[in-house]
């Protein structure tokens, strides 16, 4: 790869915004709470993550 191609790829990666989504889930068996973390890039992914 040339230097220009590498620079373009770095710019594309840095422009993408990521959101840390944290979901608190209560265990049915023990009653304790657990946390599920996921890096999400779009609002559609976030909706799917919280529906599960």
Secondary structure, 3 states (H helix, E strand, C coil): CCHHHHHHHHHHHHHCCCEEEEEEEECCCCCCEEEEEEEECCHHHHHHHHHC
